[in-house]
Each structure stands twice: as structure tokens, then as C-alpha cells.
Amino acid sequence: MRLTRFTDVALRVLMRLAVAENEDPPTTRAVAATMEVPYSHVAKVVARLQHLGLVEARRGRGGGLTLAAGARSASVGELVRELEGPGDVVECEGATPCPLRSACRLRAALREATEAFYATLDPLTVAELVASPTGPLLISISSGRPPGG
């Protein structure tokens, strides 16, 4: 299974914000620069994370992005399910439906594999994503200092 770029960026934004608790809240532009992702893409991701109640954004002086209460304990599996949306790994019913769809065992196996993928992510939280060594590396990248420096 392959995650969409949107989901990948959303997880990285949450990770960046999870290590920003002891600093001024970063702006969307600063997060985009740190993650080396276009600003417009990060802005869309932030809007979606706000809608999901995971990120708070304040405008103006002293503004920036922060994790919402409870976001650190959010399940990564639940978040990925929400961001990826419903759907099968393969498209059986598209514009040109697969001729095997009425008796295909592959589709059911792929659904089961997808659920196993999510089940593996379910117990993992946003806070756990930034445990060492990831958190310290994110902090060093964000501050421009080398890790451990």
C-alpha cells in the first residue's frame, strides 16, 4: 500500500508540531520550509488538520500553528484512514470495470491486507512518532542546528 502525498505531509506536519511545544508556534510557511514541501500544499494540509480538530492556527503577530488538545494521543491508524478516505487498493469498478470482479479473490485479499496495514498503525500515536531519535532530529532541522549540537 502506498500513502498519498497529502497523508505523508499531514503526518510530517503533525510530527513537526508535536516537537514545537517549547518554542514559538511555527507558521505554515516555516513548517513548509522545514519539511521541504511547497507552501500551498502545506496550507491545504493544515486546513484539513484544522477541520479534523488536530491543529489550531492563529493569525497575526504571535500567531502560528499548534497541536490541538488531544492531538498527541491521536491514533495514526485512524488518522491515515481519515486522510486516505474509503476505497480499494485497486480499482475494480472504474470506467472500464474488471471482468473478474464478480468472482475475484484478489479484491477481498487486498481489503484484508489494507485493514492489517491500518491495524498495525492503530496503536501508534502522534506522540510516539516523535520519540527519540525522530523528535531530536526534527528539533535540530527546525532550528537549523546539527543533531546533538
GUZA-95770 format. One line per field, with one value per atom (N, C-alpha, C, CB): residue number from 0; residue in one letter; atom name; x, y, z. Coordinates in steps of 0.2 Angstrom, whole numbers. Each point is the difference from the previous one (the first is absolute). Glycine has a CB too. Layout:
GUZA-95770
num <- c(NUM  ...)
residuo <- c(A  ...)
atomo <- c(CA  ...)
X <- c(X  ...)
Y <- c(Y  ...)
Z <- c(Z  ...)
END
This chain:
GUZA-95770
num <- c(0  0  0  0  1  1  1  1  2  2  2  2  3  3  3  3  4  4  4  4  5  5  5  5  6  6  6  6  7  7  7  7  8  8  8  8  9  9  9  9  10  10  10  10  11  11  11  11  12  12  12  12  13  13  13  13  14  14  14  14  15  15  15  15  16  16  16  16  17  17  17  17  18  18  18  18  19  19  19  19  20  20  20  20  21  21  21  21  22  22  22  22  23  23  23  23  24  24  24  24  25  25  25  25  26  26  26  26  27  27  27  27  28  28  28  28  29  29  29  29  30  30  30  30  31  31  31  31  32  32  32  32  33  33  33  33  34  34  34  34  35  35  35  35  36  36  36  36  37  37  37  37  38  38  38  38  39  39  39  39  40  40  40  40  41  41  41  41  42  42  42  42  43  43  43  43  44  44  44  44  45  45  45  45  46  46  46  46  47  47  47  47  48  48  48  48  49  49  49  49  50  50  50  50  51  51  51  51  52  52  52  52  53  53  53  53  54  54  54  54  55  55  55  55  56  56  56  56  57  57  57  57  58  58  58  58  59  59  59  59  60  60  60  60  61  61  61  61  62  62  62  62  63  63  63  63  64  64  64  64  65  65  65  65  66  66  66  66  67  67  67  67  68  68  68  68  69  69  69  69  70  70  70  70  71  71  71  71  72  72  72  72  73  73  73  73  74  74  74  74  75  75  75  75  76  76  76  76  77  77  77  77  78  78  78  78  79  79  79  79  80  80  80  80  81  81  81  81  82  82  82  82  83  83  83  83  84  84  84  84  85  85  85  85  86  86  86  86  87  87  87  87  88  88  88  88  89  89  89  89  90  90  90  90  91  91  91  91  92  92  92  92  93  93  93  93  94  94  94  94  95  95  95  95  96  96  96  96  97  97  97  97  98  98  98  98  99  99  99  99  100  100  100  100  101  101  101  101  102  102  102  102  103  103  103  103  104  104  104  104  105  105  105  105  106  106  106  106  107  107  107  107  108  108  108  108  109  109  109  109  110  110  110  110  111  111  111  111  112  112  112  112  113  113  113  113  114  114  114  114  115  115  115  115  116  116  116  116  117  117  117  117  118  118  118  118  119  119  119  119  120  120  120  120  121  121  121  121  122  122  122  122  123  123  123  123  124  124  124  124  125  125  125  125  126  126  126  126  127  127  127  127  128  128  128  128  129  129  129  129  130  130  130  130  131  131  131  131  132  132  132  132  133  133  133  133  134  134  134  134  135  135  135  135  136  136  136  136  137  137  137  137  138  138  138  138  139  139  139  139  140  140  140  140  141  141  141  141  142  142  142  142  143  143  143  143  144  144  144  144  145  145  145  145  146  146  146  146  147  147  147  147  148  148  148  148)
residuo <- c(M  M  M  M  R  R  R  R  L  L  L  L  T  T  T  T  R  R  R  R  F  F  F  F  T  T  T  T  D  D  D  D  V  V  V  V  A  A  A  A  L  L  L  L  R  R  R  R  V  V  V  V  L  L  L  L  M  M  M  M  R  R  R  R  L  L  L  L  A  A  A  A  V  V  V  V  A  A  A  A  E  E  E  E  N  N  N  N  E  E  E  E  D  D  D  D  P  P  P  P  P  P  P  P  T  T  T  T  T  T  T  T  R  R  R  R  A  A  A  A  V  V  V  V  A  A  A  A  A  A  A  A  T  T  T  T  M  M  M  M  E  E  E  E  V  V  V  V  P  P  P  P  Y  Y  Y  Y  S  S  S  S  H  H  H  H  V  V  V  V  A  A  A  A  K  K  K  K  V  V  V  V  V  V  V  V  A  A  A  A  R  R  R  R  L  L  L  L  Q  Q  Q  Q  H  H  H  H  L  L  L  L  G  G  G  G  L  L  L  L  V  V  V  V  E  E  E  E  A  A  A  A  R  R  R  R  R  R  R  R  G  G  G  G  R  R  R  R  G  G  G  G  G  G  G  G  G  G  G  G  L  L  L  L  T  T  T  T  L  L  L  L  A  A  A  A  A  A  A  A  G  G  G  G  A  A  A  A  R  R  R  R  S  S  S  S  A  A  A  A  S  S  S  S  V  V  V  V  G  G  G  G  E  E  E  E  L  L  L  L  V  V  V  V  R  R  R  R  E  E  E  E  L  L  L  L  E  E  E  E  G  G  G  G  P  P  P  P  G  G  G  G  D  D  D  D  V  V  V  V  V  V  V  V  E  E  E  E  C  C  C  C  E  E  E  E  G  G  G  G  A  A  A  A  T  T  T  T  P  P  P  P  C  C  C  C  P  P  P  P  L  L  L  L  R  R  R  R  S  S  S  S  A  A  A  A  C  C  C  C  R  R  R  R  L  L  L  L  R  R  R  R  A  A  A  A  A  A  A  A  L  L  L  L  R  R  R  R  E  E  E  E  A  A  A  A  T  T  T  T  E  E  E  E  A  A  A  A  F  F  F  F  Y  Y  Y  Y  A  A  A  A  T  T  T  T  L  L  L  L  D  D  D  D  P  P  P  P  L  L  L  L  T  T  T  T  V  V  V  V  A  A  A  A  E  E  E  E  L  L  L  L  V  V  V  V  A  A  A  A  S  S  S  S  P  P  P  P  T  T  T  T  G  G  G  G  P  P  P  P  L  L  L  L  L  L  L  L  I  I  I  I  S  S  S  S  I  I  I  I  S  S  S  S  S  S  S  S  G  G  G  G  R  R  R  R  P  P  P  P  P  P  P  P  G  G  G  G  G  G  G  G)
atomo <- c(N  CA  C  CB  N  CA  C  CB  N  CA  C  CB  N  CA  C  CB  N  CA  C  CB  N  CA  C  CB  N  CA  C  CB  N  CA  C  CB  N  CA  C  CB  N  CA  C  CB  N  CA  C  CB  N  CA  C  CB  N  CA  C  CB  N  CA  C  CB  N  CA  C  CB  N  CA  C  CB  N  CA  C  CB  N  CA  C  CB  N  CA  C  CB  N  CA  C  CB  N  CA  C  CB  N  CA  C  CB  N  CA  C  CB  N  CA  C  CB  N  CA  C  CB  N  CA  C  CB  N  CA  C  CB  N  CA  C  CB  N  CA  C  CB  N  CA  C  CB  N  CA  C  CB  N  CA  C  CB  N  CA  C  CB  N  CA  C  CB  N  CA  C  CB  N  CA  C  CB  N  CA  C  CB  N  CA  C  CB  N  CA  C  CB  N  CA  C  CB  N  CA  C  CB  N  CA  C  CB  N  CA  C  CB  N  CA  C  CB  N  CA  C  CB  N  CA  C  CB  N  CA  C  CB  N  CA  C  CB  N  CA  C  CB  N  CA  C  CB  N  CA  C  CB  N  CA  C  CB  N  CA  C  CB  N  CA  C  CB  N  CA  C  CB  N  CA  C  CB  N  CA  C  CB  N  CA  C  CB  N  CA  C  CB  N  CA  C  CB  N  CA  C  CB  N  CA  C  CB  N  CA  C  CB  N  CA  C  CB  N  CA  C  CB  N  CA  C  CB  N  CA  C  CB  N  CA  C  CB  N  CA  C  CB  N  CA  C  CB  N  CA  C  CB  N  CA  C  CB  N  CA  C  CB  N  CA  C  CB  N  CA  C  CB  N  CA  C  CB  N  CA  C  CB  N  CA  C  CB  N  CA  C  CB  N  CA  C  CB  N  CA  C  CB  N  CA  C  CB  N  CA  C  CB  N  CA  C  CB  N  CA  C  CB  N  CA  C  CB  N  CA  C  CB  N  CA  C  CB  N  CA  C  CB  N  CA  C  CB  N  CA  C  CB  N  CA  C  CB  N  CA  C  CB  N  CA  C  CB  N  CA  C  CB  N  CA  C  CB  N  CA  C  CB  N  CA  C  CB  N  CA  C  CB  N  CA  C  CB  N  CA  C  CB  N  CA  C  CB  N  CA  C  CB  N  CA  C  CB  N  CA  C  CB  N  CA  C  CB  N  CA  C  CB  N  CA  C  CB  N  CA  C  CB  N  CA  C  CB  N  CA  C  CB  N  CA  C  CB  N  CA  C  CB  N  CA  C  CB  N  CA  C  CB  N  CA  C  CB  N  CA  C  CB  N  CA  C  CB  N  CA  C  CB  N  CA  C  CB  N  CA  C  CB  N  CA  C  CB  N  CA  C  CB  N  CA  C  CB  N  CA  C  CB  N  CA  C  CB  N  CA  C  CB  N  CA  C  CB  N  CA  C  CB  N  CA  C  CB  N  CA  C  CB  N  CA  C  CB  N  CA  C  CB  N  CA  C  CB  N  CA  C  CB  N  CA  C  CB  N  CA  C  CB  N  CA  C  CB  N  CA  C  CB  N  CA  C  CB  N  CA  C  CB  N  CA  C  CB  N  CA  C  CB  N  CA  C  CB  N  CA  C  CB  N  CA  C  CB  N  CA  C  CB  N  CA  C  CB  N  CA  C  CB)
X <- c(4  -4  4  -9  7  4  -4  7  -5  -4  0  3  -8  0  5  -12  15  4  -3  6  -12  -4  0  -8  7  1  7  -10  15  7  1  3  -5  2  -4  2  -8  -4  3  -10  13  3  6  -4  8  6  -1  5  -11  -2  -2  -4  1  -2  6  -11  16  6  4  0  0  4  -3  3  -10  -3  0  -8  9  0  7  -7  12  6  1  5  -10  0  -3  0  -1  -3  4  -6  12  5  3  2  -6  3  -6  10  -9  -6  -3  6  -12  -4  3  -11  13  2  -6  10  -8  -5  -1  3  -8  -1  6  -12  14  6  6  -5  7  5  0  1  -7  0  1  -9  6  1  8  -11  14  8  3  -1  0  3  -1  -1  -5  -2  2  -9  11  2  -6  12  -18  -6  -3  -2  -1  -2  -6  2  -1  -5  -7  9  -11  -7  -2  1  3  -2  -1  6  -1  0  -7  13  -14  -6  -6  5  -6  -6  0  0  6  0  -2  9  -6  -2  -7  11  -14  -8  -3  1  1  -4  2  1  5  1  -4  12  -13  -4  -7  7  -10  -7  0  -1  6  0  1  4  -3  1  7  -12  17  6  5  -2  1  4  -4  8  -4  -3  4  -5  3  3  -2  2  3  -1  3  -1  -3  3  3  -8  12  3  6  -11  13  6  -1  3  2  0  -4  1  -3  -4  4  -9  6  3  -4  11  -8  -3  2  0  -5  1  -5  3  -1  -4  -6  10  -16  -6  1  -7  3  0  -2  -3  7  -2  3  -10  13  3  6  -4  8  6  -2  6  -12  -2  -5  1  -1  -4  3  -4  0  2  2  -7  13  3  -4  11  -13  -5  -6  5  -8  -7  1  -4  10  1  1  5  -1  2  -7  12  -16  -6  -4  0  -1  -3  2  -3  10  3  0  7  -6  0  -7  10  -15  -7  -2  1  -7  -2  2  -10  11  1  5  -1  1  4  7  -10  15  7  0  4  -8  -1  -7  8  -8  -7  -3  4  -9  -4  -6  4  -7  -6  1  -6  12  1  -4  11  -8  -3  0  4  1  0  1  6  -12  -1  4  -11  14  4  -4  9  -8  -4  0  2  2  1  -4  11  -14  -2  -6  3  -7  -5  2  -7  13  3  7  -8  10  7  2  0  5  3  5  -3  6  5  -3  6  -11  -3  -1  -6  3  -1  7  -11  15  7  3  2  -2  2  -3  3  -10  -3  2  -10  11  3  7  -7  11  7  0  4  -9  0  -2  -3  -2  -2  5  -11  15  6  5  -2  3  5  -3  3  -9  -3  0  -7  6  0  7  -9  14  7  1  4  -7  1  -5  4  -9  -5  3  -8  12  2  6  -3  5  6  -4  8  -5  -2  4  -6  4  4  6  -10  9  5  6  -8  6  5  4  -8  5  3  7  -11  10  6  4  -7  7  4  7  -9  14  7  1  4  0  4  -3  9  -16  -3  -1  -6  3  -1  6  -9  15  6  2  3  -4  2  -4  4  -11  -5  2  -9  11  1  7  -6  11  6  -1  6  -10  -2  -4  0  -4  -4  4  -10  15  4  6  -4  5  6  6  -6  6  6  1  -2  8  1  -2  10  -12  -3  5  -7  5  5  4  0  -1  4  -4  6)
Y <- c(-6  6  6  -6  11  6  6  -4  8  6  6  -4  8  5  5  -1  6  5  4  1  1  4  -3  3  -10  -3  0  -8  7  0  7  -8  13  7  1  4  -6  1  -3  0  -6  -3  4  -11  13  4  6  -5  9  6  -1  4  -10  -1  -2  -4  1  -2  7  -12  16  6  4  1  0  3  -3  4  -10  -4  1  -9  12  1  8  -10  14  7  3  0  -4  2  5  -11  11  4  6  -9  11  5  4  -6  12  4  -4  11  -11  -4  1  0  -5  2  2  -9  12  2  -5  12  -12  -5  0  1  5  1  -3  11  -10  -3  -7  10  -13  -7  -3  0  3  -2  0  5  1  0  -6  13  -14  -5  -7  7  -8  -7  0  -1  6  1  -2  -3  6  -2  7  -11  12  6  3  -3  10  3  -1  9  -9  -1  -7  8  -13  -7  0  -5  8  0  3  0  6  4  -4  10  -14  -5  -5  2  -5  -5  3  -6  12  3  1  6  -3  1  -7  10  -15  -7  -2  -3  4  -2  5  -4  10  4  -3  10  -11  -3  -6  5  -9  -6  1  -6  12  2  -2  -1  0  -2  6  -11  16  6  6  -6  11  7  5  -3  7  6  6  -7  12  6  5  -3  8  5  6  -4  7  7  -1  4  1  0  -5  12  -16  -5  -6  9  -9  -5  -6  8  -13  -6  -6  5  -11  -6  -4  -1  -2  -4  -6  10  -16  -5  1  -8  6  0  -5  4  -2  -5  -7  10  -14  -7  -3  2  3  -2  -5  11  -10  -4  -7  10  -12  -6  -3  2  1  -2  -6  11  -16  -6  1  -7  5  1  -4  2  -8  -4  4  -11  13  4  6  -4  7  6  -1  5  -11  -2  -2  -3  -1  -2  7  -11  15  7  3  1  0  4  -4  6  -12  -4  -1  -6  6  -1  -7  12  -13  -7  -2  1  -7  -2  -7  12  -15  -6  2  -7  2  1  0  -5  1  0  2  -10  12  3  -6  12  -15  -5  2  -7  13  2  7  -6  8  6  0  1  4  1  -6  12  -16  -7  -5  5  -7  -5  -7  5  -7  -7  -5  4  -8  -6  -6  3  -2  -5  2  -4  10  2  -4  11  -15  -3  -7  5  -7  -6  1  -7  13  1  -1  8  -12  -1  5  -12  15  5  6  -4  7  6  -1  2  -8  -1  -1  -6  3  -1  7  -11  16  6  4  0  0  3  -2  1  -8  -2  2  -10  10  3  7  -8  12  7  1  3  -7  1  -2  -3  -2  -2  5  -12  16  6  5  -2  4  5  -3  4  -10  -3  0  -7  7  1  7  -9  14  7  2  2  -6  3  1  -7  3  1  6  -12  14  5  7  -8  12  7  5  -4  10  6  1  5  -6  1  -5  5  -11  -6  1  -7  11  1  5  -2  6  4  -2  9  -15  -2  0  -7  6  0  -6  6  -5  5  5  -7  6  5  7  -10  10  7  4  -5  3  4  2  -5  1  1  6  -12  11  6  6  -9  9  7  3  -5  0  3  3  -8  4  3  6  -12  13  6  6  -7  5  6  2  -4  -1  1  -2  10  -13  -3  -7  8  -10  -8  -4  3  -9  -4  -1  -6  7  0  6  -12  17  6  6  -3)
Z <- c(0  0  0  6  -9  -1  2  -9  14  2  -5  12  -12  -4  3  -4  -1  3  5  -12  11  5  7  -9  10  6  3  -3  -1  2  3  -9  5  3  6  -12  12  7  6  -7  6  5  2  -3  -2  2  3  -10  8  3  7  -11  13  7  4  -4  1  3  2  -6  1  1  6  -12  12  5  7  -9  9  6  4  -5  1  4  0  -5  4  0  7  -13  18  6  4  0  -1  4  -4  8  -13  -4  -3  -3  0  -3  -5  2  -3  -5  -7  8  -11  -7  -5  2  -7  -5  -5  2  -6  -5  -5  1  -3  -4  3  -4  10  4  0  7  -6  0  -7  9  -14  -7  -2  -3  5  -1  3  -1  8  3  -3  11  -13  -3  -7  8  -11  -7  -5  3  -1  -4  -2  7  -13  -2  5  -12  13  5  -2  2  -8  -2  2  -9  9  2  7  -10  14  7  3  1  -5  2  0  -4  -1  -1  5  -12  14  5  7  -7  8  7  0  0  -6  1  1  -8  5  1  8  -12  14  7  5  -3  1  4  1  -3  -3  -1  4  -11  12  4  7  -10  12  7  3  1  -6  3  0  -5  1  0  1  -8  12  1  -4  11  -14  -4  3  -10  12  1  -4  12  -15  -4  3  -8  5  2  5  -1  4  4  6  -4  5  5  -2  8  -14  -2  -3  -3  1  -3  1  3  -3  0  6  -12  15  6  0  7  -4  0  5  -2  0  4  6  -10  15  6  -2  7  -5  -2  -6  5  -9  -7  1  -5  11  1  1  5  -2  1  -6  12  -17  -6  -3  -2  0  -3  -7  7  -9  -7  -5  5  -3  -4  -2  5  1  -2  -4  11  -10  -4  -7  10  -11  -7  -4  4  0  -3  -2  7  -3  -1  -6  12  -12  -6  -6  8  -8  -6  -3  4  0  -2  -2  -4  3  -2  -7  8  -9  -7  1  -5  -1  -1  -2  -2  3  -2  -8  11  -14  -7  -2  -1  -5  -3  -4  0  3  -3  -4  9  -7  -3  -4  10  -12  -4  -6  6  -10  -7  -4  0  1  -4  6  -10  12  6  -2  3  2  -1  -1  8  -13  -2  6  -12  16  6  6  -5  5  6  4  -5  1  3  4  -9  7  3  3  -7  8  1  8  -10  11  7  2  -1  -4  1  3  -10  8  3  8  -11  13  7  4  -3  0  3  1  -5  0  0  6  -12  12  6  6  -7  8  6  2  -2  -3  1  2  -9  6  1  7  -11  14  7  4  -3  2  4  0  -3  -2  -1  5  -12  12  5  7  -9  10  7  3  -3  -1  2  3  -8  4  2  6  -12  13  5  7  -7  10  6  1  2  -8  0  0  -7  11  1  -3  11  -12  -2  4  -5  12  5  -1  8  -10  -1  -6  6  -11  -6  1  -6  11  1  6  -5  7  5  -3  6  -1  -3  -4  10  -16  -2  -4  1  -3  -5  3  -5  11  3  0  7  -4  0  -7  11  -16  -6  -3  -2  3  -2  3  -2  8  4  -4  11  -12  -3  -7  7  -11  -7  1  -4  8  1  2  3  1  3  -4  11  -16  -4  3  -5  11  3  -1  9  -10  -1  6  -7  6  6  5  -8  14  6  1  -2  -2  1  3  -10)
END
